[in-house]
Amino acid sequence: MAMVNETPIVRPRLDPLSLATEYATVVMLVLISLVFSAIKPHEFVSLKNGLNLLQQIAPLGLVSLGVTYLLAMKYYDLSIGYVVSLSGVVATTLFGHGFSEAGGIIVAIILVGGLVGLLNGSIITFLRVPPLVVTIGTGFISYGVIYVITRGKAVFYGIPAHFGYWGSGTIWVVPVSVIVFGVIFAVSYIVLERSALGRFMYAIGNNEVAASVSGINVKRIKLVGFLLCSVFSCLAGILLASENMVGHTTAGDRYLLLSLAAAYLGTSVFRKGEGNIWGTLVGVLILGVAYNGMTMIAMPYTLREVITGTILIVALALSGTGKRR
């Protein structure tokens, strides 16, 4: 009887160090949460603070989701911070000039955001101008429009009370802004992870030329990505203006770096090296938990920025150690 050589199946060894490296970003989120839970156990670990935290990160989450679509295709948009500011300023200015229907204004602002996204995508796609140049250019245009409208002043007059519902209202105990973010997150998950559009975006990110040769309409997909990124930024601007009942000329300045940081943190987990929805959520939560906890312990503002930057670097460095070996 002939002997059969059986090749043993080698299973990867899941040691704690490898798991910690693979999910370093998630581990960082857990550690940060544990630190603030130990410092402020009653205040930090509470339903009230949890809902407050989610409300705080909702605008950042929306912008970061838009960035994720572009990261999936290996693109980016540097105009998003100005688009956040522009949408809030335009909305509050329209109220100040006699418009009172919040729903109509929100739809109008979303259309404006869509036009900005289509402008970015069209110039990059059809004229083949680098995204860095195009999105900086449209960012400056948005910045100029903001100051033409406001002359550098915050807009707070004539805003009806019902507009505040979107940023500060609740359904039962859940903030409306959190529900908006949750719905957009769920839809984005389906689009990127369960639809042909998402597969096409990742195909473009892996190899744009090969994606085009395989029959994917690369130009159309890129236009959709830039459109969604701008629209989500507009939604974030509306939530900010609604929550504060004012249109600030610089409301979105911080959201460019924060959203890029959150989305890039997300590339270090789940889909290594690729923008992905769950990874972006982890990145947003890391930033949100860090700021929430540091505010709770009354840490000076400038020191918060230093610590946040350090957290980002450490998380990305740890998650990349496995690749360097």
C-alpha positions in Angstrom: 0.0 0.0 0.0 1.5 3.3 -1.1 2.2 5.8 1.5 0.6 9.2 1.1 2.7 12.2 2.1 0.5 14.6 4.0 1.7 18.2 4.2 0.9 19.5 7.6 -1.3 22.6 7.6 0.6 25.6 9.1 -1.6 27.9 11.0 -0.5 31.5 11.7 0.4 32.0 15.3 -1.8 34.6 16.9 0.4 35.8 19.8 -0.6 38.8 21.8 2.1 41.0 20.4 1.1 40.4 16.8 -2.6 41.1 17.6 -1.6 44.3 19.5 0.4 45.4 16.4 -2.3 44.5 14.0 -5.0 46.4 15.9 -2.8 49.0 17.5 -5.2 51.8 16.7 -8.1 49.9 18.5 -5.8 49.2 21.4 -4.9 52.9 21.6 -8.6 53.8 21.7 -9.2 51.3 24.6 -6.1 52.6 26.5 -7.2 56.3 26.2 -10.7 55.4 27.4 -9.3 53.5 30.3 -7.0 56.3 31.4 -9.8 58.9 31.5 -12.2 56.4 33.1 -9.7 55.9 35.9 -9.2 59.7 36.3 -12.8 60.7 36.1 -14.8 57.4 36.7 -18.2 59.0 37.5 -18.1 61.8 34.9 -16.4 60.1 32.0 -18.2 56.8 32.2 -21.8 58.0 32.0 -24.6 58.0 29.5 -24.7 61.8 29.5 -21.0 62.1 28.6 -21.3 59.3 26.1 -24.1 61.0 24.2 -22.2 64.3 24.6 -19.1 62.7 23.1 -21.0 61.3 20.1 -22.6 64.7 19.5 -19.2 66.4 19.6 -17.7 64.0 17.0 -20.7 63.9 14.6 -19.5 66.8 12.4 -15.9 65.4 12.4 -17.3 62.0 11.6 -19.2 63.3 8.6 -16.2 65.0 7.1 -14.0 62.0 7.8 -16.4 59.7 6.0 -16.2 61.9 2.9 -12.4 61.7 3.1 -12.6 57.9 3.3 -14.3 57.7 -0.1 -11.4 59.6 -1.6 -8.8 57.6 0.4 -10.2 54.4 -1.0 -9.3 55.7 -4.5 -5.9 57.2 -3.2 -7.2 60.7 -3.6 -7.7 63.6 -1.2 -9.4 67.0 -0.9 -7.8 69.9 0.9 -10.7 72.3 0.5 -13.0 70.5 2.9 -12.3 72.7 5.9 -13.3 75.8 3.9 -16.4 74.0 2.6 -17.5 73.3 6.2 -17.2 77.0 7.0 -18.8 78.1 3.8 -21.9 76.0 4.3 -22.5 77.3 7.8 -22.0 80.9 6.7 -24.3 80.6 3.7 -27.0 78.9 5.7 -27.0 81.6 8.5 -26.8 84.4 6.0 -29.8 83.2 4.1 -31.7 83.2 7.4 -30.6 86.7 8.0 -32.0 87.8 4.7 -35.5 86.6 5.4 -35.5 82.9 4.4 -37.1 80.9 7.1 -37.5 77.3 5.8 -34.6 75.3 7.3 -35.3 72.3 5.1 -35.1 74.3 1.9 -31.9 76.0 3.0 -30.2 72.7 3.9 -31.1 71.2 0.5 -29.7 74.4 -1.2 -26.4 74.1 0.8 -26.1 70.4 -0.1 -26.5 71.4 -3.8 -23.8 74.0 -3.4 -21.5 71.4 -1.8 -22.2 69.0 -4.7 -21.2 71.7 -7.2 -17.9 72.3 -5.4 -17.2 68.5 -5.4 -18.1 68.2 -9.1 -15.8 71.2 -9.8 -12.9 69.5 -8.0 -13.6 66.2 -9.6 -14.0 67.6 -13.1 -10.8 69.6 -13.1 -8.8 66.7 -11.6 -10.4 64.1 -13.9 -10.8 65.8 -17.2 -8.1 68.5 -17.1 -5.7 66.2 -15.2 -4.6 68.9 -12.8 -3.1 67.4 -9.5 -5.6 67.2 -6.6 -3.2 69.2 -4.4 -3.4 72.3 -6.8 -7.1 72.0 -7.5 -8.4 71.5 -4.0 -6.1 74.2 -2.6 -7.5 76.5 -5.3 -11.1 75.8 -4.6 -10.4 76.1 -0.9 -9.1 79.7 -1.5 -12.2 80.4 -3.6 -14.4 79.2 -0.8 -12.4 81.3 1.7 -12.8 84.4 -0.5 -16.5 83.8 -0.9 -16.8 83.5 2.9 -15.2 86.9 3.5 -17.2 88.5 0.7 -20.4 87.4 2.4 -19.4 88.1 6.0 -16.7 90.7 5.8 -14.9 88.7 8.4 -17.6 88.7 11.0 -19.7 85.9 12.5 -23.3 85.7 11.3 -25.8 85.2 14.0 -28.8 87.5 13.3 -32.2 86.3 12.1 -31.6 82.6 12.7 -34.9 80.9 13.6 -35.0 78.7 16.8 -36.1 75.6 14.8 -32.8 75.6 12.9 -31.1 74.6 16.2 -32.9 71.3 16.2 -30.4 69.7 13.8 -27.4 70.5 15.9 -28.8 70.5 19.4 -32.2 68.6 19.3 -32.8 65.1 20.5 -35.1 62.2 19.6 -35.8 60.6 22.9 -32.3 61.1 24.4 -30.3 60.7 21.3 -29.0 63.9 19.7 -30.3 64.4 16.2 -26.7 65.1 14.9 -25.7 61.6 16.1 -28.6 60.1 14.3 -27.7 61.9 11.1 -24.1 60.7 11.4 -25.3 57.1 12.2 -27.5 57.1 9.1 -24.7 58.4 6.9 -22.3 55.9 8.4 -24.6 53.0 7.7 -25.2 54.1 4.1 -21.4 54.6 3.6 -20.7 51.2 4.9 -23.1 49.6 2.4 -21.7 51.7 -0.4 -18.0 51.0 0.3 -18.2 47.5 1.6 -21.3 45.9 -0.1 -21.8 47.7 -3.4 -20.3 47.7 -6.9 -19.4 51.4 -6.4 -17.3 50.6 -3.4 -15.5 47.8 -5.2 -14.8 50.1 -8.1 -13.4 52.7 -5.8 -11.0 50.2 -4.2 -10.1 49.0 -7.7 -9.2 52.5 -8.7 -7.1 52.9 -5.5 -5.2 49.7 -6.2 -4.5 50.4 -9.9 -6.3 53.2 -11.7 -5.0 52.1 -15.2 -6.0 48.5 -14.7 -9.4 49.5 -13.4 -10.0 51.6 -16.5 -8.9 48.8 -18.8 -11.2 46.3 -17.0 -14.2 48.5 -18.0 -14.7 50.6 -14.9 -15.9 54.1 -15.7 -13.0 55.7 -13.6 -13.9 59.3 -14.4 -17.5 58.9 -13.2 -16.5 57.1 -10.0 -14.0 59.8 -9.2 -16.6 62.5 -9.7 -18.9 60.7 -7.3 -16.1 60.4 -4.7 -15.4 64.2 -4.8 -19.1 65.0 -4.8 -19.8 62.9 -1.7 -16.7 64.4 0.1 -18.0 67.9 -0.4 -21.6 67.1 0.4 -20.6 65.5 3.7 -18.5 68.5 4.5 -21.5 70.7 3.9 -23.6 68.6 6.2 -21.0 68.9 8.9 -21.0 72.7 8.5 -24.8 72.8 8.8 -24.6 70.8 12.0 -22.0 73.1 13.5 -23.9 76.2 12.6 -27.1 74.7 14.0 -25.5 73.6 17.2 -23.9 77.1 17.9 -26.7 79.1 16.1 -24.0 81.1 14.4 -22.0 81.0 11.2 -18.3 81.3 11.9 -15.9 82.3 9.2 -13.3 79.8 10.6 -15.7 77.1 11.9 -14.2 74.4 9.6 -10.5 75.3 9.8 -9.6 72.5 12.2 -11.6 69.9 10.3 -9.2 69.5 7.5 -6.3 68.2 9.6 -8.6 66.3 12.1 -10.5 64.5 9.3 -7.4 63.6 7.5 -5.9 62.3 10.7 -9.0 60.2 11.6 -9.2 58.7 8.1 -5.4 58.0 7.9 -5.6 56.4 11.3 -8.3 54.2 9.9 -6.0 52.9 7.2 -3.9 51.2 9.8 -6.6 48.8 10.9 -9.1 46.4 9.2 -8.2 47.2 5.6 -4.4 47.8 6.0 -3.2 50.7 3.9 -6.7 51.5 2.5 -9.4 53.9 3.6 -12.2 52.0 5.3 -15.4 52.9 7.2 -14.8 51.0 10.4 -11.2 52.2 10.6 -12.3 55.8 10.1 -14.8 55.4 12.9 -12.0 54.2 15.2 -9.9 57.2 14.2 -12.7 59.6 14.9 -13.4 58.0 18.3 -9.7 58.3 19.3 -9.8 62.0 18.6 -13.2 62.5 20.2 -12.4 60.5 23.3 -9.0 62.3 23.7 -10.5 65.8 23.4 -13.5 64.9 25.6 -11.3 63.5 28.4 -8.7 66.3 28.2 -11.6 68.9 28.4 -13.0 67.1 31.4 -9.8 67.3 33.3 -9.4 71.0 32.3 -6.2 70.5 30.4 -4.8 73.7 28.7 -5.9 73.9 25.1 -2.3 74.2 23.7 -1.3 71.1 25.6 -4.2 69.2 24.2 -3.0 69.7 20.7 0.5 68.4 21.6 -0.9 65.3 23.2 -3.3 64.7 20.3 -0.5 64.9 17.8 1.6 62.5 20.0 -1.3 60.0 20.1 -1.7 60.0 16.4 2.1 59.4 15.8 2.3 56.7 18.4 -0.8 54.9 17.1 0.4 54.9 13.5 4.0 54.0 14.5 2.8 51.0 16.5 0.5 49.8 13.7 3.3 49.9 11.2 5.9 47.9 13.2 4.7 44.7 11.7 5.3 45.9 8.1 8.8 47.0 8.8 10.0 43.7 10.1 
